[in-house]
Amino acid sequence: KNEVEQSPQNLTAQEGEFITINCSYSVGISALHWLQQHPGGGIVSLFMLSSGKKKHGRLIATINIQEKHSSLHITASHPRDSAVYICAVGVVTSYDKVIFGPGTSLSVIP
Amino acid sequence: GVSQNPRPKITKRGQDVALRCDPISGHTALYWYRQSLGQGLEFLIYFQGNSAPDKSGLPSDRFSAERTGGSVSTLTIQRTQQEDSAVYLCASSFFRGGRETQYFGPGTRLLVL
């Protein structure tokens, strides 16, 4: 079992739909990151969470430490939201390490 | 932002390559990642300030990295193999209020022929 899992793997939505991408992990973490990777490879860090909820524009990220689960929500989705969304966790060990989820490929159709 | 060079790099199998990362000034932490074609991101190495780096993610002893003066970092791959072909990403981050924000560079696309 992978230490960081995401669902769904692929997602196609109509413009305007509310989208949820889920991330679950099985290790102790110091923080959880949501990253966005556009076609062509550019990566943008969207959120860094250690507890609770964060909102930025149409994006909302939540984390439940007890359940080891995080969700990324996109409200009023737009074709420019089409990208791969990656969940990454900073791992609490004797050293610092980042483990990435496999990514969720989102396509928003006009 | 974070800059990396070269951007594309084509090399022959067996050659050594050096990939450079210039982090954002003042950022204390620097990360190297690799993304192979069709694969997810893979953590390689992490520098924090002047501390010894965590090298646990380096895939083999052909890979090494250094960070000079707490700023510029170079990832070196010796005797490159075809499986080293990937996009190598660098990110730097700062801590504020106990929180970290990472900024990614554009990546170096390495092709080993």
Backbone of each chain as ProteinMPNN parsed JSONL, in Angstrom:
{"seq_chain_A": "KNEVEQSPQNLTAQEGEFITINCSYSVGISALHWLQQHPGGGIVSLFMLSSGKKKHGRLIATINIQEKHSSLHITASHPRDSAVYICAVGVVTSYDKVIFGPGTSLSVIP", "coords_chain_A": {"N_chain_A": [[0.851, -1.194, 0.0], [0.578, 2.188, -0.925], [2.092, 4.971, 0.706], [0.947, 7.462, 0.481], [-2.07, 8.205, -0.883], [-4.299, 9.018, -3.566], [-7.525, 10.062, -4.691], [-10.086, 10.845, -7.086], [-8.189, 9.073, -9.63], [-8.3, 10.052, -12.191], [-10.248, 12.714, -13.468], [-13.032, 14.135, -14.971], [-14.794, 17.039, -15.574], [-17.632, 19.2, -15.972], [-17.606, 22.617, -16.889], [-18.04, 24.848, -14.209], [-18.852, 23.029, -12.322], [-18.65, 21.662, -8.98], [-15.767, 20.471, -7.504], [-14.071, 17.757, -5.969], [-11.112, 16.506, -4.646], [-9.428, 13.851, -3.199], [-7.146, 12.931, -0.567], [-5.317, 10.547, 1.129], [-3.303, 9.339, 3.812], [-0.744, 7.351, 5.383], [1.198, 7.738, 7.225], [2.928, 9.438, 9.924], [2.754, 12.928, 9.863], [4.285, 16.138, 9.284], [3.311, 18.21, 7.86], [0.995, 18.894, 5.194], [0.912, 19.197, 1.707], [-0.685, 20.697, -1.076], [-0.298, 20.557, -4.492], [-0.167, 21.973, -7.77], [0.113, 20.976, -11.057], [0.622, 22.052, -14.207], [-0.031, 21.243, -17.691], [2.982, 20.771, -19.462], [4.556, 21.062, -17.301], [5.017, 22.977, -15.24], [5.024, 23.683, -11.781], [2.976, 24.56, -9.088], [2.704, 25.593, -5.793], [-0.11, 25.154, -3.892], [-1.412, 24.976, -1.348], [-0.345, 24.711, 2.054], [-0.833, 22.688, 4.726], [-1.385, 22.089, 8.163], [-3.352, 21.723, 9.915], [-6.95, 21.935, 10.153], [-8.509, 24.17, 7.914], [-8.103, 25.819, 4.785], [-8.537, 28.596, 2.582], [-8.435, 29.865, -0.684], [-9.317, 32.027, -2.981], [-11.17, 30.31, -5.343], [-10.478, 27.901, -4.363], [-10.376, 25.424, -1.849], [-8.953, 23.874, 0.918], [-8.873, 21.152, 3.109], [-8.018, 19.431, 6.128], [-7.925, 16.471, 8.059], [-6.471, 15.474, 10.765], [-6.692, 13.335, 12.558], [-8.047, 11.401, 11.085], [-6.302, 11.13, 9.046], [-6.508, 12.362, 6.488], [-7.106, 14.416, 3.671], [-8.748, 16.943, 1.772], [-9.158, 18.541, -1.37], [-10.951, 21.135, -2.659], [-12.608, 22.521, -5.453], [-14.41, 25.219, -6.349], [-16.995, 26.253, -8.63], [-15.776, 25.361, -11.129], [-13.353, 25.811, -13.775], [-12.161, 25.761, -17.176], [-9.415, 26.475, -17.089], [-8.584, 25.391, -14.759], [-7.8, 22.891, -15.33], [-5.48, 20.443, -14.818], [-2.829, 18.586, -13.196], [-3.276, 17.525, -9.943], [-1.522, 17.331, -7.012], [-0.925, 15.668, -4.032], [1.142, 16.033, -1.257], [3.152, 14.936, 1.451], [4.902, 16.011, 4.322], [7.139, 14.186, 6.151], [7.323, 12.962, 9.444], [10.15, 12.021, 10.786], [13.399, 10.853, 11.696], [14.675, 12.532, 10.075], [14.03, 14.957, 7.5], [11.592, 14.434, 5.066], [9.823, 14.162, 1.997], [6.854, 12.853, 0.772], [5.145, 11.965, -2.097], [1.845, 11.896, -3.458], [0.173, 10.029, -6.097], [-1.055, 11.771, -7.805], [-3.837, 13.532, -9.255], [-5.488, 13.726, -12.214], [-7.102, 16.342, -13.637], [-9.634, 17.383, -15.791], [-11.366, 19.999, -17.094], [-14.201, 20.661, -18.819], [-15.408, 22.942, -21.239]], "CA_chain_A": [[0.0, 0.0, 0.0], [1.333, 3.405, -0.955], [1.95, 5.771, 1.918], [0.048, 8.572, 0.15], [-2.967, 7.816, -1.971], [-5.237, 10.051, -4.0], [-8.666, 9.637, -5.501], [-9.886, 9.831, -8.106], [-6.953, 9.173, -10.4], [-8.644, 10.936, -13.297], [-11.543, 13.356, -13.242], [-13.502, 15.055, -16.007], [-15.928, 17.791, -15.058], [-18.159, 20.284, -16.778], [-17.341, 23.943, -16.331], [-18.999, 25.275, -13.199], [-19.085, 21.988, -11.314], [-17.878, 21.617, -7.738], [-14.854, 19.33, -7.622], [-13.363, 17.33, -4.76], [-10.015, 15.545, -4.804], [-9.125, 13.339, -1.868], [-5.805, 12.437, -0.282], [-5.195, 9.85, 2.412], [-1.911, 8.974, 4.064], [-0.648, 6.342, 6.446], [2.37, 8.025, 8.039], [2.853, 10.671, 10.686], [3.2, 14.028, 9.009], [4.466, 17.462, 9.856], [2.469, 19.102, 7.073], [0.506, 18.347, 3.93], [0.917, 20.195, 0.641], [-1.388, 20.475, -2.333], [0.441, 21.15, -5.596], [-0.84, 21.962, -9.063], [1.059, 20.872, -12.159], [-0.033, 22.275, -15.489], [0.64, 20.632, -18.858], [4.236, 21.486, -19.671], [5.386, 20.73, -16.15], [5.16, 23.961, -14.177], [4.376, 23.273, -10.527], [2.627, 25.649, -8.183], [2.257, 25.158, -4.477], [-1.414, 25.76, -3.624], [-1.657, 25.069, 0.085], [0.375, 23.919, 3.036], [-1.763, 22.531, 5.849], [-1.068, 21.208, 9.283], [-4.624, 21.487, 10.6], [-8.076, 22.787, 9.797], [-9.013, 24.488, 6.591], [-7.61, 27.05, 4.181], [-9.277, 28.99, 1.383], [-7.795, 30.868, -1.526], [-10.133, 32.163, -4.181], [-12.142, 29.227, -5.512], [-9.882, 26.679, -3.845], [-10.487, 25.184, -0.41], [-8.276, 22.651, 1.34], [-9.145, 20.766, 4.487], [-7.254, 18.279, 6.601], [-8.351, 15.843, 9.302], [-5.264, 14.792, 11.22], [-7.058, 12.06, 13.194], [-8.419, 10.44, 10.045], [-5.216, 11.114, 8.065], [-7.209, 12.592, 5.226], [-7.235, 15.804, 3.242], [-9.508, 17.158, 0.546], [-9.015, 19.796, -2.107], [-12.196, 21.453, -3.345], [-12.602, 23.632, -6.408], [-15.783, 25.672, -6.603], [-17.209, 26.905, -9.93], [-14.581, 24.98, -11.895], [-13.122, 26.506, -15.041], [-11.167, 25.007, -17.953], [-8.029, 26.763, -16.699], [-8.247, 24.551, -13.602], [-7.323, 21.601, -15.824], [-4.095, 20.246, -14.38], [-2.661, 17.467, -12.267], [-3.226, 17.998, -8.559], [-0.669, 16.393, -6.29], [-0.871, 15.761, -2.574], [2.464, 15.653, -0.757], [3.228, 15.062, 2.901], [6.189, 16.076, 4.982], [7.097, 13.045, 7.06], [8.005, 13.124, 10.731], [11.071, 10.927, 11.076], [14.629, 11.439, 12.214], [15.086, 13.522, 9.085], [12.89, 15.474, 6.762], [11.355, 13.74, 3.808], [8.524, 14.469, 1.411], [6.293, 11.747, -0.007], [4.131, 12.485, -3.009], [0.802, 11.039, -3.983], [0.3, 9.781, -7.535], [-1.65, 12.847, -8.587], [-5.171, 13.429, -9.85], [-5.549, 14.496, -13.451], [-8.407, 16.985, -13.774], [-9.945, 18.051, -17.058], [-12.631, 20.719, -17.008], [-14.68, 20.871, -20.196], [-16.291, 24.133, -21.34]], "C_chain_A": [[0.881, 1.236, 0.0], [1.059, 4.23, 0.297], [1.035, 6.976, 1.708], [-0.78, 8.163, -1.058], [-3.908, 8.969, -2.3], [-6.377, 9.406, -4.77], [-9.485, 10.853, -5.891], [-8.548, 10.008, -8.809], [-7.132, 10.137, -11.553], [-10.042, 11.489, -13.068], [-11.854, 14.307, -14.393], [-14.761, 15.733, -15.498], [-16.379, 18.828, -16.08], [-17.845, 21.61, -16.097], [-18.449, 24.34, -15.357], [-19.238, 24.259, -12.099], [-18.182, 22.183, -10.096], [-17.06, 20.333, -7.747], [-14.209, 19.041, -6.279], [-12.314, 16.292, -5.126], [-9.58, 15.148, -3.395], [-7.699, 12.81, -1.77], [-5.826, 11.751, 1.081], [-3.766, 9.374, 2.571], [-1.847, 8.075, 5.284], [0.53, 6.585, 7.37], [2.109, 9.271, 8.877], [3.431, 11.808, 9.879], [3.419, 15.292, 9.822], [3.583, 18.474, 9.137], [2.045, 18.392, 5.804], [0.431, 19.48, 2.918], [-0.022, 19.754, -0.474], [-0.653, 21.267, -3.417], [-0.381, 21.039, -6.873], [0.228, 21.939, -10.151], [0.317, 20.979, -13.474], [0.675, 21.502, -16.588], [1.874, 21.446, -19.215], [5.116, 21.439, -18.444], [5.478, 21.739, -15.042], [4.388, 23.553, -12.94], [4.166, 24.488, -9.653], [2.191, 25.055, -6.863], [0.962, 25.896, -4.144], [-1.613, 26.012, -2.129], [-0.624, 24.263, 0.848], [-0.498, 23.889, 4.287], [-1.133, 21.708, 6.949], [-2.311, 20.934, 10.113], [-5.7, 22.341, 9.948], [-8.322, 22.937, 8.321], [-8.371, 25.771, 6.104], [-8.39, 27.327, 2.908], [-8.486, 30.04, 0.641], [-8.567, 30.947, -2.826], [-11.171, 31.06, -4.24], [-11.632, 27.894, -4.958], [-10.019, 26.617, -2.325], [-9.782, 23.872, -0.108], [-8.587, 22.403, 2.805], [-8.269, 19.58, 4.852], [-7.835, 17.8, 7.914], [-7.196, 14.978, 9.775], [-5.6, 13.416, 11.808], [-7.358, 10.991, 12.156], [-7.35, 10.319, 8.965], [-5.782, 11.277, 6.651], [-7.267, 14.085, 4.945], [-8.054, 15.853, 1.964], [-9.174, 18.517, -0.046], [-10.312, 20.006, -2.885], [-11.975, 22.618, -4.294], [-14.059, 24.0, -6.673], [-15.843, 26.359, -7.964], [-16.034, 26.639, -10.865], [-14.574, 25.627, -13.286], [-12.096, 25.695, -15.839], [-9.716, 25.292, -17.568], [-7.614, 26.02, -15.436], [-7.721, 23.194, -14.032], [-5.834, 21.463, -15.552], [-4.034, 18.94, -13.616], [-2.507, 18.043, -10.867], [-2.549, 16.922, -7.716], [-0.716, 16.703, -4.798], [0.514, 15.288, -2.129], [2.494, 15.854, 0.748], [4.671, 15.161, 3.348], [6.161, 15.07, 6.118], [7.901, 13.328, 8.314], [8.853, 11.891, 10.987], [12.313, 11.564, 11.69], [15.203, 12.463, 11.24], [13.857, 13.952, 8.316], [12.767, 14.81, 5.402], [9.967, 14.114, 3.31], [8.078, 13.266, 0.585], [5.142, 12.295, -0.833], [3.079, 11.426, -3.315], [0.943, 10.919, -5.487], [-0.298, 10.871, -8.409], [-3.044, 12.512, -9.082], [-5.201, 14.326, -11.074], [-6.958, 15.026, -13.651], [-8.531, 17.646, -15.135], [-11.316, 18.694, -16.919], [-13.042, 21.136, -18.418], [-15.613, 22.075, -20.242], [-17.737, 23.72, -21.575]], "O_chain_A": [[1.81, 1.347, 0.8], [-0.032, 4.198, 0.866], [0.417, 7.457, 2.658], [-0.247, 7.822, -2.114], [-4.262, 9.777, -1.442], [-6.222, 8.363, -5.406], [-9.578, 11.804, -5.114], [-7.858, 11.003, -8.589], [-6.246, 10.934, -11.861], [-10.912, 10.8, -12.535], [-11.047, 15.169, -14.743], [-15.69, 15.066, -15.041], [-15.606, 19.269, -16.931], [-17.825, 21.698, -14.87], [-19.636, 24.186, -15.646], [-19.777, 24.603, -11.047], [-17.11, 22.783, -10.177], [-17.592, 19.245, -7.971], [-13.846, 19.957, -5.541], [-12.599, 15.322, -5.829], [-9.392, 15.995, -2.522], [-7.126, 12.315, -2.742], [-6.3, 12.32, 2.064], [-3.096, 9.046, 1.591], [-2.764, 8.039, 6.104], [0.841, 5.742, 8.21], [1.204, 10.055, 8.59], [4.492, 11.664, 9.272], [2.831, 15.489, 10.886], [3.158, 19.47, 9.723], [2.662, 17.409, 5.39], [-0.045, 20.574, 3.221], [-0.131, 18.564, -0.769], [-0.419, 22.468, -3.286], [-1.188, 20.123, -7.03], [1.133, 22.775, -10.167], [-0.502, 20.128, -13.819], [1.844, 21.144, -16.446], [1.817, 22.674, -19.264], [6.306, 21.743, -18.527], [5.979, 21.403, -13.969], [3.237, 23.127, -13.03], [5.051, 25.33, -9.497], [1.396, 24.116, -6.828], [0.939, 27.126, -4.117], [-1.941, 27.123, -1.71], [-0.098, 23.266, 0.354], [-0.856, 24.932, 4.834], [-0.426, 20.737, 6.682], [-2.323, 20.012, 10.928], [-5.41, 23.333, 9.28], [-8.342, 21.96, 7.572], [-8.122, 26.693, 6.88], [-8.85, 26.403, 2.237], [-7.941, 30.973, 1.231], [-8.487, 30.052, -3.668], [-11.958, 30.885, -3.31], [-12.307, 26.872, -5.085], [-9.81, 27.602, -1.618], [-9.99, 22.875, -0.8], [-8.566, 23.317, 3.628], [-7.834, 18.822, 3.985], [-8.193, 18.6, 8.779], [-6.97, 13.886, 9.255], [-4.875, 12.447, 11.581], [-6.981, 9.83, 12.314], [-7.478, 9.493, 8.061], [-5.562, 10.453, 5.764], [-7.451, 14.902, 5.847], [-8.048, 14.909, 1.174], [-8.944, 19.495, 0.664], [-10.716, 19.152, -3.673], [-11.258, 23.569, -3.985], [-14.838, 23.183, -7.163], [-14.869, 26.972, -8.402], [-15.378, 27.569, -11.333], [-15.612, 25.937, -13.872], [-11.254, 25.017, -15.251], [-8.867, 24.413, -17.714], [-6.437, 26.012, -15.076], [-7.246, 22.421, -13.2], [-5.03, 22.276, -16.008], [-5.048, 18.272, -13.412], [-1.699, 18.944, -10.642], [-2.957, 15.76, -7.714], [-0.566, 17.849, -4.374], [0.993, 14.251, -2.586], [1.934, 16.821, 1.265], [5.55, 14.481, 2.818], [5.258, 15.099, 6.954], [9.009, 13.862, 8.258], [8.334, 10.839, 11.361], [12.262, 12.703, 12.154], [16.139, 13.185, 11.585], [12.778, 13.379, 8.467], [13.754, 14.654, 4.684], [9.053, 14.351, 4.099], [8.85, 12.731, -0.21], [4.274, 13.002, -0.321], [3.375, 10.235, -3.417], [1.744, 11.629, -6.094], [-0.074, 10.892, -9.619], [-3.38, 11.348, -9.298], [-4.969, 15.532, -10.983], [-7.9, 14.251, -13.816], [-7.642, 18.377, -15.571], [-12.307, 18.013, -16.656], [-12.326, 21.863, -19.108], [-16.497, 22.219, -19.397], [-18.614, 24.577, -21.685]]}, "seq_chain_B": "GVSQNPRPKITKRGQDVALRCDPISGHTALYWYRQSLGQGLEFLIYFQGNSAPDKSGLPSDRFSAERTGGSVSTLTIQRTQQEDSAVYLCASSFFRGGRETQYFGPGTRLLVL", "coords_chain_B": {"N_chain_B": [[11.912, 34.413, -8.877], [12.561, 30.894, -8.289], [15.305, 29.723, -10.065], [16.541, 27.584, -12.638], [19.137, 25.887, -14.315], [20.9, 23.896, -16.783], [17.995, 24.335, -18.968], [16.683, 22.533, -20.968], [18.525, 19.528, -21.269], [20.617, 17.527, -23.046], [22.352, 14.558, -23.148], [24.977, 12.16, -23.572], [24.904, 8.687, -22.793], [26.769, 7.756, -19.976], [28.155, 10.088, -19.634], [28.929, 12.814, -17.396], [26.704, 15.018, -15.686], [25.783, 18.283, -14.585], [23.449, 19.941, -12.715], [21.965, 22.994, -12.05], [20.659, 25.022, -9.418], [19.186, 28.008, -8.486], [18.066, 29.358, -5.668], [15.345, 31.269, -4.218], [16.341, 34.316, -2.846], [17.235, 34.337, 0.537], [15.71, 32.19, 1.265], [15.78, 29.374, 3.298], [15.584, 26.645, 3.055], [16.068, 24.01, 0.689], [15.073, 21.931, -1.93], [15.456, 19.015, -3.946], [13.83, 17.364, -6.585], [12.601, 14.665, -8.642], [11.032, 13.912, -11.688], [9.999, 11.41, -13.549], [9.119, 10.406, -16.921], [5.693, 10.139, -17.206], [5.47, 9.438, -14.577], [5.067, 10.014, -11.023], [6.095, 12.684, -8.769], [9.325, 12.487, -7.287], [11.131, 12.503, -4.364], [14.426, 13.692, -3.829], [16.671, 14.976, -2.428], [17.354, 17.112, 0.383], [18.116, 20.265, 1.67], [18.722, 22.133, 4.564], [19.379, 25.17, 5.684], [22.585, 25.386, 7.049], [22.847, 22.794, 7.739], [23.758, 19.299, 7.573], [22.862, 17.615, 4.596], [19.908, 15.654, 3.974], [20.267, 12.702, 2.467], [18.775, 10.584, 1.731], [16.982, 10.102, -0.296], [18.338, 9.95, -2.686], [18.822, 8.197, -5.684], [20.983, 6.524, -6.367], [24.541, 5.926, -5.866], [25.656, 7.39, -7.836], [24.579, 9.811, -7.883], [24.872, 13.044, -6.543], [24.803, 15.923, -4.433], [25.281, 19.348, -3.707], [25.338, 22.316, -1.722], [26.249, 25.536, -1.864], [27.384, 28.0, 0.324], [24.923, 28.208, 1.525], [23.143, 28.846, -0.471], [23.121, 28.688, -3.727], [22.589, 25.579, -5.397], [23.905, 22.491, -6.603], [23.133, 19.683, -8.459], [24.59, 16.711, -9.19], [25.078, 14.231, -11.586], [26.728, 11.359, -12.142], [28.226, 9.415, -14.722], [25.929, 9.014, -16.468], [22.836, 7.299, -17.018], [20.324, 5.841, -19.151], [17.962, 5.606, -17.753], [18.06, 7.753, -16.102], [16.889, 9.831, -17.342], [14.677, 12.44, -17.078], [12.591, 14.993, -15.589], [14.13, 17.314, -13.609], [13.485, 18.865, -10.691], [13.73, 21.775, -8.713], [13.161, 23.232, -5.564], [12.647, 25.95, -3.353], [12.217, 27.137, -0.016], [10.631, 29.025, 2.611], [10.311, 29.64, 6.105], [7.729, 30.794, 8.096], [6.172, 31.907, 10.924], [6.111, 29.334, 11.822], [5.334, 27.949, 9.628], [5.698, 26.544, 6.344], [6.403, 27.507, 3.005], [6.658, 26.397, -0.226], [8.451, 27.091, -3.212], [8.593, 26.396, -6.56], [11.056, 25.74, -9.063], [11.454, 26.02, -12.679], [12.351, 23.611, -13.645], [14.689, 21.182, -14.947], [14.914, 19.553, -17.907], [16.139, 16.52, -18.498], [17.672, 14.51, -20.86], [18.935, 11.444, -21.581], [20.848, 9.918, -23.9]], "CA_chain_B": [[11.607, 33.071, -8.415], [13.62, 29.89, -8.331], [15.755, 29.495, -11.436], [17.314, 26.37, -12.847], [19.76, 25.739, -15.622], [20.231, 24.249, -18.02], [16.584, 24.0, -18.993], [16.801, 21.191, -21.485], [19.901, 19.04, -21.318], [20.74, 16.247, -23.717], [23.691, 14.063, -22.933], [25.185, 10.764, -23.947], [25.072, 7.764, -21.679], [28.134, 7.662, -19.483], [28.68, 11.422, -19.342], [28.503, 13.443, -16.151], [25.966, 16.263, -15.864], [25.591, 19.095, -13.388], [22.231, 20.733, -12.807], [22.105, 24.081, -11.088], [19.441, 25.644, -8.897], [19.342, 29.261, -7.743], [16.828, 29.541, -4.902], [14.965, 32.638, -3.898], [17.219, 34.861, -1.807], [16.681, 34.317, 1.887], [15.077, 30.913, 1.566], [16.757, 28.54, 3.981], [15.446, 25.235, 2.678], [16.134, 23.745, -0.74], [14.717, 20.55, -2.238], [15.551, 18.491, -5.305], [12.887, 16.307, -6.909], [12.714, 14.147, -10.002], [9.784, 13.405, -12.246], [10.224, 10.658, -14.782], [7.994, 10.466, -17.846], [4.528, 9.362, -16.804], [5.558, 9.077, -13.167], [4.873, 11.093, -10.064], [7.291, 13.327, -8.245], [10.157, 11.674, -6.398], [12.028, 13.305, -3.541], [15.827, 13.288, -3.948], [17.541, 15.465, -1.362], [16.831, 18.294, 1.061], [19.067, 21.057, 2.428], [18.13, 23.122, 5.457], [20.413, 26.029, 6.221], [23.93, 24.832, 6.959], [22.843, 21.417, 8.245], [24.093, 18.246, 6.613], [21.642, 17.271, 3.867], [19.319, 14.324, 4.026], [20.535, 12.134, 1.15], [18.103, 9.286, 1.684], [16.208, 9.916, -1.511], [19.166, 9.831, -3.888], [18.572, 6.84, -6.177], [22.191, 5.711, -6.413], [25.729, 6.694, -5.498], [26.071, 8.245, -8.953], [23.948, 11.109, -7.644], [25.351, 13.807, -5.403], [24.344, 17.313, -4.461], [25.891, 20.247, -2.741], [24.756, 23.661, -1.66], [27.34, 26.408, -1.477], [27.039, 29.239, 1.009], [23.508, 28.235, 1.866], [22.345, 29.432, -1.546], [23.062, 27.907, -4.97], [22.786, 24.137, -5.263], [24.201, 21.741, -7.824], [22.877, 18.246, -8.445], [25.494, 16.104, -10.163], [24.84, 12.836, -11.916], [27.909, 10.804, -12.812], [28.033, 8.229, -15.581], [24.485, 9.002, -16.668], [22.177, 6.161, -17.637], [19.084, 6.24, -19.806], [16.889, 5.717, -16.767], [18.165, 9.047, -15.421], [16.107, 10.816, -18.103], [13.557, 12.91, -16.266], [12.629, 16.421, -15.263], [14.674, 17.516, -12.273], [12.88, 20.087, -10.156], [14.28, 22.339, -7.491], [12.234, 24.123, -4.858], [13.159, 26.542, -2.12], [11.104, 27.486, 0.858], [10.927, 29.787, 3.813], [9.446, 29.358, 7.237], [7.207, 31.976, 8.762], [5.12, 31.526, 11.852], [6.069, 27.881, 11.928], [4.783, 27.349, 8.413], [6.612, 26.522, 5.21], [5.851, 27.662, 1.663], [7.634, 26.005, -1.238], [8.394, 27.7, -4.537], [9.258, 25.497, -7.479], [11.676, 26.229, -10.273], [10.84, 25.509, -13.916], [12.818, 22.266, -13.932], [15.638, 20.851, -16.02], [14.511, 18.321, -18.585], [17.353, 15.788, -18.863], [17.503, 13.363, -21.752], [20.167, 10.688, -21.73], [20.732, 9.089, -25.111]], "C_chain_B": [[12.824, 32.176, -8.422], [14.018, 29.68, -9.787], [16.622, 28.244, -11.498], [17.966, 26.434, -14.22], [20.691, 24.543, -15.619], [18.747, 23.89, -17.985], [16.375, 22.65, -19.656], [18.282, 20.817, -21.504], [19.886, 17.667, -21.963], [22.175, 15.799, -23.56], [23.775, 12.61, -23.377], [25.357, 9.921, -22.698], [26.536, 7.686, -21.286], [28.765, 9.004, -19.148], [28.188, 11.884, -17.97], [27.73, 14.725, -16.485], [25.837, 16.968, -14.518], [24.401, 20.012, -13.616], [22.266, 21.771, -11.696], [20.75, 24.634, -10.688], [19.813, 26.91, -8.131], [18.05, 29.527, -6.976], [16.516, 31.024, -4.736], [15.82, 33.12, -2.728], [16.523, 34.854, -0.452], [15.99, 33.029, 2.257], [16.12, 29.954, 2.14], [16.719, 27.084, 3.531], [15.454, 25.09, 1.159], [15.916, 22.257, -0.965], [15.053, 20.249, -3.702], [14.554, 17.348, -5.454], [13.152, 15.837, -8.333], [11.337, 13.658, -10.436], [10.088, 12.735, -13.568], [8.965, 10.672, -15.624], [6.872, 9.56, -17.369], [4.509, 8.966, -15.341], [5.278, 10.292, -12.285], [6.193, 11.694, -9.635], [8.009, 12.426, -7.257], [11.12, 12.592, -5.659], [13.453, 12.779, -3.675], [16.635, 13.696, -2.732], [17.023, 16.8, -0.856], [17.963, 18.948, 1.831], [18.302, 22.031, 3.315], [19.26, 23.912, 6.081], [21.791, 25.42, 5.992], [24.006, 23.396, 7.466], [23.237, 20.446, 7.155], [22.817, 17.801, 5.905], [21.172, 15.848, 4.13], [19.434, 13.726, 2.625], [19.744, 10.851, 0.89], [17.367, 9.037, 0.388], [17.039, 9.755, -2.758], [19.124, 8.389, -4.385], [19.801, 5.956, -6.254], [23.374, 6.582, -6.033], [26.298, 7.488, -6.681], [25.522, 9.668, -8.787], [24.58, 11.764, -6.419], [24.846, 15.232, -5.54], [25.081, 18.102, -3.412], [25.191, 21.594, -2.808], [25.828, 24.567, -1.083], [26.817, 27.678, -0.822], [25.583, 29.35, 1.37], [22.631, 28.791, 0.778], [22.269, 28.471, -2.729], [23.329, 26.433, -4.689], [23.06, 23.522, -6.626], [23.927, 20.268, -7.58], [23.733, 17.644, -9.552], [25.142, 14.64, -10.348], [26.055, 12.349, -12.692], [27.507, 9.592, -13.639], [26.55, 8.013, -15.869], [24.024, 7.745, -17.395], [20.863, 6.634, -18.251], [17.944, 6.407, -18.804], [16.971, 6.996, -15.942], [17.361, 10.128, -16.151], [14.851, 11.177, -17.329], [13.607, 14.429, -16.219], [13.098, 16.54, -13.824], [14.217, 18.889, -11.778], [13.556, 20.493, -8.855], [13.218, 23.226, -6.864], [12.949, 24.707, -3.654], [11.979, 26.998, -1.281], [11.587, 28.347, 2.011], [9.915, 29.417, 4.878], [9.015, 30.673, 7.87], [6.072, 31.54, 9.675], [4.976, 30.034, 11.965], [5.537, 27.194, 10.695], [5.764, 27.502, 7.264], [5.85, 26.71, 3.906], [6.938, 27.336, 0.66], [7.374, 26.717, -2.555], [9.222, 26.821, -5.472], [9.907, 26.251, -8.63], [11.035, 25.597, -11.492], [11.289, 24.098, -14.281], [13.864, 22.208, -15.021], [15.196, 19.527, -16.61], [15.774, 17.646, -19.103], [16.99, 14.6, -19.739], [18.856, 12.703, -21.943], [20.005, 9.73, -22.907], [21.636, 7.871, -25.036]], "O_chain_B": [[13.961, 32.634, -8.543], [13.158, 29.482, -10.645], [17.328, 27.898, -10.551], [17.397, 26.978, -15.166], [21.229, 24.191, -14.569], [18.297, 23.209, -17.064], [15.936, 21.707, -18.999], [19.158, 21.654, -21.72], [19.218, 16.753, -21.481], [23.106, 16.565, -23.809], [22.76, 11.931, -23.533], [25.885, 10.378, -21.684], [27.422, 7.568, -22.132], [29.785, 9.062, -18.461], [27.174, 11.408, -17.459], [28.058, 15.426, -17.442], [25.788, 16.335, -13.464], [24.356, 20.763, -14.59], [22.561, 21.455, -10.543], [19.823, 24.709, -11.494], [20.656, 26.878, -7.235], [17.04, 29.886, -7.581], [17.317, 31.896, -5.071], [15.996, 32.405, -1.741], [15.384, 35.301, -0.313], [15.708, 32.789, 3.431], [17.187, 29.747, 1.562], [17.722, 26.376, 3.622], [14.921, 25.933, 0.437], [16.503, 21.424, -0.275], [14.946, 21.114, -4.571], [14.439, 16.484, -4.584], [13.826, 16.505, -9.118], [10.588, 13.073, -9.654], [10.391, 13.388, -14.567], [7.872, 10.917, -15.114], [7.072, 8.365, -17.153], [3.62, 8.231, -14.909], [5.256, 11.433, -12.747], [7.263, 11.274, -10.075], [7.382, 11.697, -6.489], [11.843, 13.371, -6.281], [13.676, 11.569, -3.641], [17.225, 12.842, -2.07], [16.34, 17.528, -1.575], [18.69, 18.277, 2.563], [17.352, 22.675, 2.87], [20.011, 23.393, 6.908], [22.121, 24.995, 4.885], [25.096, 22.841, 7.609], [23.075, 20.723, 5.966], [21.787, 17.626, 6.556], [21.961, 14.964, 4.467], [18.773, 14.191, 1.697], [20.023, 10.125, -0.064], [17.149, 7.887, 0.008], [16.487, 9.445, -3.814], [19.36, 7.46, -3.613], [19.669, 4.733, -6.21], [23.252, 7.799, -5.893], [27.307, 8.178, -6.538], [25.954, 10.598, -9.469], [24.792, 11.117, -5.393], [24.507, 15.683, -6.634], [25.456, 17.581, -2.362], [24.552, 21.951, -3.798], [26.261, 24.384, 0.054], [25.925, 28.343, -1.347], [25.055, 30.454, 1.508], [21.492, 29.176, 1.042], [21.453, 27.549, -2.735], [24.172, 26.082, -3.863], [22.534, 23.957, -7.65], [24.423, 19.68, -6.619], [23.611, 18.027, -10.716], [24.936, 13.908, -9.38], [26.369, 12.865, -13.764], [26.582, 8.854, -13.299], [25.99, 6.963, -15.553], [24.716, 7.206, -18.259], [20.357, 7.701, -17.907], [17.068, 7.252, -18.988], [16.061, 7.296, -15.168], [17.179, 11.225, -15.622], [14.059, 10.305, -16.972], [14.531, 15.06, -16.733], [12.52, 15.929, -12.925], [14.527, 19.923, -12.371], [13.901, 19.658, -8.02], [12.463, 23.895, -7.57], [13.759, 24.037, -3.014], [10.881, 27.215, -1.792], [12.773, 28.39, 2.337], [8.815, 28.946, 4.586], [9.837, 31.548, 8.143], [5.128, 30.881, 9.239], [3.88, 29.514, 12.174], [5.311, 25.984, 10.706], [6.549, 28.449, 7.211], [4.775, 26.138, 3.723], [8.017, 27.929, 0.69], [6.228, 26.919, -2.957], [10.392, 26.541, -5.212], [9.386, 27.259, -9.109], [10.167, 24.734, -11.361], [10.676, 23.456, -15.134], [13.922, 23.067, -15.901], [15.112, 18.514, -15.916], [16.407, 18.139, -20.037], [16.119, 13.797, -19.403], [19.805, 13.331, -22.412], [19.141, 8.853, -22.904], [21.666, 7.066, -25.967]]}, "name": "protein", "num_of_chains": 2, "seq": "KNEVEQSPQNLTAQEGEFITINCSYSVGISALHWLQQHPGGGIVSLFMLSSGKKKHGRLIATINIQEKHSSLHITASHPRDSAVYICAVGVVTSYDKVIFGPGTSLSVIPGVSQNPRPKITKRGQDVALRCDPISGHTALYWYRQSLGQGLEFLIYFQGNSAPDKSGLPSDRFSAERTGGSVSTLTIQRTQQEDSAVYLCASSFFRGGRETQYFGPGTRLLVL"}
